[in-house]
Amino acid sequence: EGIVCIFRWGFPGKNRRIFLRFLMKDIQSIRIEVKEGIYARHVLYMEIRGQRAVPLTRTDENLTPREIEQKAAELAYFLRVPIEVF
């Protein structure tokens, strides 16, 4: 149907459930955020037109650069959107 749904239990706070729903055509890109240094991290985001970026990986997941690139490539290929690196 061209609809993407993201559901997650266990989010911090009073309402511990997240349910996001949007059209596939509104997905602009898959973004990889890379921060090097003492607190290095690699996070994968989905950029949605008219909304903020939706994080797809946890910041404490500690994926290797190769793993995050592989996940981004598979998702971007499936959604037919570009990959951005920040």
MARMIKE-481152 format. One record per residue: residue number from 1; residue in one letter; z, x, y of N, C-alpha, C in turn. Coordinates in steps of 0.2 Angstrom, whole numbers. Atoms other than C-alpha are relative to their C-alpha. Layout:
BEGIN
   nr  rest    nzz    nxx    nyy   cazz   caxx   cayy    czz    cxx    cyy
  NUM     a      Z      X      Y      Z      X      Y      Z      X      Y
...
***
This chain:
BEGIN
   nr  rest    nzz    nxx    nyy   cazz   caxx   cayy    czz    cxx    cyy
    1     e      0      4     -6      0      0      0      0      4      6
    2     g      0     -4     -5      1     15     11      7      0      4
    3     i     -7      0     -3     20     14     14      4      5     -3
    4     v     -4     -5      3     32     28     12      7     -2      1
    5     c     -7      2      0     50     24      8      5      6     -2
    6     i     -4     -5      1     64     37      9      7     -3     -1
    7     f     -6      3      2     81     32      1      5      5     -2
    8     r     -5     -5      2     97     42      0      7     -3      1
    9     w     -7      1      0    115     39     -4      4      6      2
   10     g     -5     -5     -1    130     49      1     -1      4      7
   11     f      1     -2     -6    125     52     19      7      0      4
   12     p     -7      0     -4    141     57     30      0     -6      5
   13     g     -2      5     -5    149     43     40      1     -7     -3
   14     k     -2      6      2    153     25     39     -5     -4     -5
   15     n      5      2      4    137     19     33     -3      5     -4
   16     r      2     -6      4    133     30     18     -7     -1     -3
   17     r      6      1      3    116     24     14     -6      1      6
   18     i      6     -1     -4     99     29     22     -6     -3     -3
   19     f      6      3      2     83     19     20     -5      0      5
   20     l      5     -1     -5     68     24     30     -7     -3     -3
   21     r      7      3      2     51     15     29     -5      0      5
   22     f      5     -1     -5     35     19     38     -7      0     -3
   23     l      7      0      3     16     19     36     -2      7     -1
   24     m      2     -7      2      8     34     28     -5      2      6
   25     k      5     -2     -6     -5     34     43      4      2      6
   26     d     -4     -2     -6     10     37     55      3      7     -2
   27     i     -2     -7      1     14     54     46     -5      5      3
   28     q      4     -5     -3      8     68     57     -1      6     -3
   29     s      0     -6      4     12     83     47      7      1     -4
   30     i     -6     -3      3     24     92     36      2      6      3
   31     r     -2     -6     -4     34    105     45      5      4     -3
   32     i     -5     -4      3     43    120     39      3      4      6
   33     e     -4     -4     -5     57    127     50      3      6     -4
   34     v     -3     -6      3     62    145     46      4      3      6
   35     k     -5     -4     -4     77    153     54      2      6     -4
   36     e     -2     -6      3     80    171     49      6      3      3
   37     g     -6     -3     -3     96    182     52      5     -1     -5
   38     i     -7      1      4    114    180     46      0     -6     -3
   39     y      0      6      3    112    162     43     -7     -3     -1
   40     a      7      2      1     94    161     37      0     -7     -4
   41     r      1      6      3     88    144     32     -7     -2      0
   42     h      6      2      1     72    136     27      0     -8     -1
   43     v      0      7      1     70    117     30     -6     -3      0
   44     l      6      3      0     56    105     26      1     -7      4
   45     y      0      6     -3     53     90     38     -7     -4      0
   46     m      6      4      0     41     76     39      0     -3      7
   47     e      1      2     -7     34     73     57     -3     -7      0
   48     i      2      7      0     32     54     60     -2     -2      7
   49     r      2      1     -7     22     48     75      5     -6      3
   50     g     -5      4     -4     34     40     88      7      0     -2
   51     q     -7     -1      2     50     45     79      2      7     -1
   52     r     -2     -7      1     60     60     76     -2      3     -7
   53     a      1     -3      6     57     72     62      5     -2     -6
   54     v     -4      2      6     64     67     45      1      6     -4
   55     p     -1     -6      5     72     81     35      0     -2     -7
   56     l      1      1      7     67     82     17      4      4     -4
   57     t     -4     -4      4     78     96     11      7      1      4
   58     r     -6     -2     -3     96    100     14      0      6      3
   59     t     -1     -7     -4    101    114     26      3      5     -5
   60     d     -4     -4      5    112    121     12     -3      1     -6
   61     e      4      0      6     99    120     -1     -2      8     -2
   62     n      2     -7      1     94    139      1     -6      1     -4
   63     l      6     -1      3     77    138     -5     -4      6      2
   64     t      4     -6     -2     66    153     -6     -6     -2      4
   65     p      6      2     -4     51    154      6     -5     -2     -4
   66     r      5      2      5     40    153     -9      1     -7     -2
   67     e     -2      7      2     49    137    -15     -2     -5      5
   68     i      1      4     -5     48    129      2     -7     -1      2
   69     e      7      0     -1     30    133      4     -4     -4     -5
   70     q      3      4      6     26    126    -13      1     -8      1
   71     k     -2      7     -1     35    110     -9     -4     -3      6
   72     a      4      3     -6     26    108      8     -7     -1     -2
   73     a      7      0      2      9    112      1     -1     -6     -4
   74     e      1      5      5     11     99    -13      0     -7      4
   75     l     -1      7     -4     17     85     -1     -5     -1      5
   76     a      6      1     -5      4     89     13     -6     -1     -3
   77     y      6      1      4    -10     89      0      0     -8     -2
   78     f      0      7      2     -4     72     -7     -1     -5      6
   79     l      0      5     -6     -2     64     11     -6      2      4
   80     r      6     -2     -3    -18     73     17      2      1      8
   81     v     -2     -2     -7     -9     80     33      1      8      0
   82     p     -1     -8     -1     -7     98     40      7      2     -1
   83     i     -6     -3      0      7    110     38      1      4      6
   84     e     -2     -4     -6     16    117     53      6      4     -1
   85     v     -6     -5      1     28    132     53      3      1      7
   86     f     -3     -1     -6     41    134     66      6      5     -1
***
